[in-house]
Amino acid sequence: MPNFATQNLDTWTTYGAHQLARNIALPELDGWAWDIPGAGPGVEVLGDVKGLRVLDLGSGLGRHAARIAALGATVTAVDSSPTQHQRAATRYPDTPGLHLVCADAVAHLRDTQPYDLIYSVSGVPFTDPRRLLPALANGLRPGGRFVFSALHTNSHGAGPSASVVARQEVLRLPRTTEDHSVHMWVLAPQLWEDLLVEHGLILDSVTAIDAPQPDTPVSYRLYMARRPERVPSRPRTTAPPPPNTALGVGVIVHGPDGVLLGRHRRGTYELAGGSVEPGETFAEAAVRELAEEAGLQADPGDVQVLGTLLDRVGDVVRLTVPVLVTTWSGVPHEREEAIGAWRFWPLDALPQPLFVPSSQCLTAWNPALPLDHPTALFQPYRSAGRASSTG
């Protein structure tokens, strides 16, 4: 299978080198275009950005990012091409509020703290959306916005694709007849909406941006989406667990950077945890599972057993015991094939989708968290009060 990401990176690096060699000083933006000058809405669609943490994807020369920084936002401008990054760094060596990063967009989104706003001026279609959108959805804070423009009809009149596949387009170097190939996901609006919804985002609007010249077929679409305020969870499998796994623990490791979650190969984010083995206390099971799955060491005496969660999968009763760990040693790392990518997530920006039992445990610990999941009966251990429900 061709590596479109590498091919696109090579082409944009060639483009950046060509522009560096030309050494033309383009003026600062006196207006804002989503790729067709004089057409469509401007920067006003982003609203008031003052004080927001903003990400520009595929930032190129950096003029749009510099404009947003001048409006009072803290802007990270990411471009994977080293020559495009060099152009921006040369032009904006020390601009207040602007941070230039040369990195793969998906890798950056996975490693950084979530943003209030992510936007892109026609850069999104150069990355496979099935690779970009999962990372981007978790790179937005709950309630955060995602605004991007995307090619709809090219200069030869070819409209959008009817399936989620990349197609070849041509990038011409400025002031030359030299053409280079790029691969783009030029998709119909319904496909973009389906992809956004699939990855937990809500599409609010689509605006057509057509060339003002009647004999020019090129057009773009401006998509405005957002991440819901509440974090959804994906249901567990409908197959009942075997009897020896009907009793388990969920380990809530909480520290200054949030709660520890790993990414399961099924795509869900989960707490460390698992079955209670014969002869173990809940605290001992939690300490063992935490070491086996995430490589952290804790003392059973430091573990707080919060209570029991009771629900069912089919005809099997499921009892989950949430436990809290606030003292540990070591650095989380992958120990098992099924789950890895361990990291601490802030409580106001938990990733999605959460595994249902993990979501139930987190709600039992902190009912104020905005988590949606099936109801489970929670009986706290630290009081003799009446049982309550999570969900």
C-alpha positions in Angstrom: 0.0 0.0 0.0 1.5 3.4 -1.0 2.6 5.7 1.8 0.7 8.8 0.9 1.9 10.6 4.1 5.5 10.3 3.0 4.7 11.3 -0.6 2.8 14.4 0.5 5.6 15.3 3.0 8.2 15.1 0.2 6.2 17.3 -2.1 5.5 20.0 0.5 9.2 19.9 1.4 10.1 20.5 -2.2 7.5 23.3 -2.3 9.0 24.9 0.8 12.5 24.7 -0.6 11.3 26.4 -3.8 9.8 29.3 -1.8 12.9 29.7 0.4 15.0 30.0 -2.8 12.6 32.6 -4.2 13.0 34.6 -1.0 9.9 36.7 -1.6 8.6 38.7 1.3 4.9 38.2 1.2 2.9 40.8 3.1 1.1 40.1 6.3 -2.6 39.2 6.0 -4.9 42.2 5.7 -7.8 39.8 5.3 -8.5 36.1 5.9 -9.4 33.6 3.2 -10.1 29.9 3.6 -8.0 29.3 0.4 -9.9 31.4 -2.2 -9.1 35.1 -1.8 -12.1 37.4 -1.8 -14.6 34.5 -1.4 -16.4 33.1 1.6 -16.3 34.1 5.3 -13.3 35.4 7.1 -11.6 35.1 10.5 -14.9 36.1 12.2 -16.2 32.6 12.0 -13.7 31.6 14.7 -15.3 34.0 17.1 -13.5 35.6 20.0 -10.2 33.8 20.3 -8.6 36.0 23.0 -7.2 33.8 25.8 -7.8 30.5 23.9 -5.3 27.7 23.4 -5.4 27.3 19.5 -3.8 24.8 17.1 -3.2 25.6 13.4 -2.8 22.3 11.4 -0.7 22.5 8.3 0.4 26.1 9.1 2.8 26.6 6.2 4.3 30.1 6.2 2.5 30.8 9.4 0.6 34.0 8.4 -2.8 32.8 9.6 -1.3 31.6 12.9 0.4 34.9 13.4 -2.9 36.7 12.8 -4.7 34.6 15.4 -1.8 35.2 17.9 -2.2 38.9 17.3 -5.9 38.6 18.4 -4.8 37.4 21.9 -4.7 33.7 21.5 -1.9 31.3 22.3 -1.3 29.5 19.0 0.7 26.4 18.2 1.3 26.2 14.4 2.2 22.7 13.3 3.6 21.7 9.9 5.3 18.4 9.1 7.5 19.8 6.3 10.9 21.0 7.6 11.2 23.6 4.8 7.8 25.0 5.4 8.6 25.2 9.1 11.9 26.9 8.3 10.0 29.5 6.3 7.7 30.2 9.2 10.5 30.3 11.8 12.5 32.7 9.7 9.5 35.0 9.3 8.3 34.8 12.9 11.4 34.2 15.1 9.9 35.7 18.2 6.2 36.5 17.9 4.3 36.8 21.2 1.8 34.0 21.6 3.0 32.0 18.6 4.8 28.6 18.9 6.0 27.0 15.7 6.3 23.2 15.7 7.7 20.9 13.0 5.9 17.6 13.6 3.4 15.1 12.2 0.0 16.4 13.2 -1.3 13.1 14.6 1.9 12.6 16.7 1.6 16.2 18.1 -2.1 15.7 18.9 -1.4 12.5 20.8 1.3 14.1 22.9 0.0 17.5 23.7 -2.6 18.9 26.1 -6.0 19.5 24.5 -6.9 22.7 22.7 -9.9 25.0 22.9 -9.9 25.5 19.1 -8.3 23.7 16.2 -8.5 25.1 12.7 -6.9 24.4 9.3 -6.8 26.4 6.1 -7.1 23.5 3.6 -4.5 21.3 5.3 -6.8 18.6 6.7 -7.4 16.7 3.3 -3.7 15.9 3.0 -4.0 13.4 6.0 -6.0 10.2 6.1 -9.1 11.3 8.1 -9.3 7.8 9.7 -5.9 8.5 11.1 -6.3 12.2 11.9 -9.7 12.4 13.5 -9.3 10.0 16.4 -6.3 11.9 17.6 -8.0 15.3 16.8 -11.2 14.4 18.7 -9.1 13.8 21.9 -6.9 16.8 21.1 -9.9 19.1 21.7 -11.3 19.9 25.1 -14.9 19.0 25.6 -16.9 21.8 24.0 -13.9 22.8 21.9 -14.3 23.7 18.2 -12.8 22.3 15.0 -13.0 24.5 11.9 -11.4 23.6 8.6 -11.6 24.2 4.9 -11.4 21.4 2.3 -11.2 21.2 -1.4 -14.6 20.3 -3.0 -14.1 20.8 -6.8 -10.6 21.1 -8.3 -9.6 23.5 -11.1 -10.4 20.8 -13.7 -13.9 20.5 -12.5 -13.5 17.1 -10.7 -15.9 17.0 -7.8 -15.6 15.2 -4.5 -15.1 11.5 -4.1 -18.1 9.3 -3.0 -15.9 7.1 -0.8 -13.2 7.7 1.8 -10.2 7.2 -0.5 -7.3 9.4 -1.5 -6.9 10.7 -5.0 -4.0 12.3 -6.8 -4.0 16.1 -7.3 -1.4 18.4 -8.7 0.6 21.0 -6.8 2.4 23.5 -9.1 5.4 25.4 -7.8 4.7 29.1 -7.9 6.0 31.0 -11.0 7.0 27.7 -12.8 5.4 25.0 -14.9 6.8 22.3 -12.6 4.0 20.1 -11.3 4.2 17.7 -8.3 1.8 15.0 -7.2 0.0 15.0 -3.9 -2.7 12.7 -2.6 -5.8 14.2 -1.0 -9.0 13.1 0.6 -11.4 15.2 -1.4 -14.7 14.1 0.1 -18.4 14.9 -0.2 -19.8 16.8 2.7 -21.9 13.8 3.8 -18.7 11.7 4.1 -17.0 14.4 6.2 -20.0 14.5 8.5 -20.1 10.7 8.8 -16.4 10.7 9.7 -16.7 13.5 12.2 -19.7 11.8 13.9 -18.0 8.5 13.9 -15.1 10.0 15.9 -17.4 11.8 18.5 -17.7 15.2 16.9 -20.8 17.2 15.9 -20.9 19.0 12.6 -22.7 22.4 13.0 -22.5 23.8 9.6 -21.0 23.5 6.0 -20.4 26.7 4.0 -19.7 26.7 0.2 -16.7 28.8 -0.9 -16.8 29.2 -4.6 -14.4 31.1 -6.9 -15.8 34.5 -7.8 -14.9 34.1 -11.4 -17.8 32.3 -13.3 -15.4 30.4 -15.6 -13.4 28.9 -12.6 -14.8 25.6 -11.2 -12.6 25.4 -8.2 -14.5 25.5 -4.9 -14.0 24.6 -1.2 -16.2 23.8 1.8 -15.8 25.3 5.2 -16.7 22.8 8.0 -17.5 23.9 11.6 -17.6 21.1 14.1 -17.3 20.7 17.9 -16.6 18.2 20.6 -19.6 17.6 22.9 -19.3 18.8 26.5 -19.9 15.3 27.8 -17.6 12.3 27.2 -19.4 9.3 25.7 -18.5 5.7 26.3 -18.7 2.7 24.0 -20.6 -0.3 25.3 -18.8 -3.4 26.2 -19.3 -6.5 24.1 -22.7 -8.2 24.4 -21.0 -11.5 25.1 -21.2 -12.3 28.8 -17.9 -12.6 30.6 -16.8 -16.1 31.8 -17.7 -16.8 35.4 -14.1 -16.3 36.7 -14.0 -12.7 35.5 -17.4 -11.7 36.9 -15.6 -10.0 39.8 -12.9 -7.4 39.0 -11.3 -4.1 40.1 -10.9 -0.8 38.4 -7.8 1.2 39.5 -8.1 4.9 39.5 -4.6 6.3 39.7 -5.0 10.0 40.4 -2.2 12.6 40.6 -1.5 16.3 39.7 -1.7 15.5 36.0 -5.1 13.8 36.1 -6.1 10.1 35.9 -4.1 7.3 34.3 -5.8 5.7 31.3 -4.5 3.3 28.6 -5.7 2.7 25.1 -7.0 -0.8 24.5 -6.5 -2.4 21.1 -10.3 -2.3 20.7 -10.0 1.5 20.7 -11.4 2.2 24.1 -9.6 4.1 26.9 -9.5 2.2 30.1 -8.3 2.2 33.7 -5.9 -0.4 34.8 -7.7 -3.4 36.3 -8.9 -6.9 35.9 -10.0 -10.0 37.7 -9.6 -10.7 41.4 -7.6 -13.9 41.9 -8.4 -16.5 44.6 -7.0 -15.4 48.0 -6.5 -11.7 47.0 -8.1 -8.7 48.7 -9.4 -6.0 46.4 -6.4 -3.8 47.3 -4.0 -6.6 46.5 -5.7 -7.3 43.1 -5.5 -3.6 42.3 -1.8 -3.4 43.1 -1.0 -6.5 41.0 -3.0 -5.4 38.0 -1.5 -1.9 38.1 2.0 -3.4 38.0 1.2 -6.0 35.3 -0.6 -3.6 33.0 1.1 -0.2 33.5 4.3 -1.0 35.4 3.5 1.1 38.4 4.3 0.0 41.9 2.0 0.6 44.9 1.4 -0.6 48.4 -1.9 -2.3 49.2 -1.9 -0.3 52.4 -2.1 2.9 50.4 -5.0 1.8 48.3 -8.5 3.1 49.1 -11.3 0.7 48.2 -14.3 2.9 47.3 -17.1 0.4 47.2 -18.9 -1.9 44.7 -20.6 -1.4 41.4 -23.3 -3.8 40.4 -24.6 -4.3 36.9 -25.1 -7.2 34.5 -24.0 -8.4 31.0 -26.7 -10.6 29.7 -27.6 -13.1 32.4 -24.3 -12.7 34.3 -24.1 -10.3 37.3 -21.0 -8.2 37.1 -19.4 -6.8 40.3 -16.7 -4.1 39.8 -14.7 -2.6 42.7 -13.3 0.9 42.0 -10.2 1.6 44.0 -8.2 4.8 44.4 -4.4 5.0 44.2 -2.7 8.4 44.9 0.7 7.1 46.0 2.9 5.0 43.6 6.4 4.7 42.1 7.6 4.3 38.6 6.6 5.6 35.2 3.6 4.2 33.3 4.6 2.1 30.3 3.2 -0.7 28.2 3.5 -4.2 29.7 0.8 -6.1 27.9 -0.1 -6.4 24.2 -3.8 -5.6 24.7 -3.4 -2.2 26.3 -0.8 0.5 26.2 -0.2 4.2 25.4 -0.6 4.9 29.2 -0.8 8.6 30.1 -2.4 10.9 32.6 -5.5 12.8 31.3 -6.8 16.0 33.0 -10.3 15.5 34.5 -11.7 18.3 32.3 -10.5 16.7 29.1 -10.9 12.9 29.4 -10.5 10.9 26.1 -13.2 9.1 24.2 -14.5 6.5 24.0 -14.2 5.3 27.6 -14.7 1.6 28.4 -18.1 1.4 30.2 -16.8 -0.2 33.5 -14.0 2.4 33.6 -16.5 5.2 33.1 -18.7 3.7 35.9 -15.7 3.6 38.3 -14.8 7.2 37.5 -18.3 8.4 38.2 -18.5 6.4 41.4 -15.3 8.2 42.5 -16.3 11.7 41.2 -20.0 12.1 40.3 -19.3 15.6 38.9 -17.4 14.2 35.9 -19.4 14.6 32.7 -19.5 10.9 31.7 -22.3 9.1 29.9 -22.7 5.3 30.5 -25.2 2.7 31.5 -26.4 2.9 35.0 -24.8 0.7 37.7 -25.7 0.4 41.4 -22.9 1.8 43.6 -22.5 0.9 47.2 -19.8 3.0 48.9 -17.7 1.4 51.6 -16.8 4.5 53.5 -20.4 5.1 54.7 -23.4 3.1 55.7 -25.7 5.2 53.6 -28.1 4.0 51.0 -26.9 2.6 47.7 -26.8 5.0 44.7 -26.7 4.7 41.0 -24.1 5.9 38.6 -25.3 7.2 35.3 
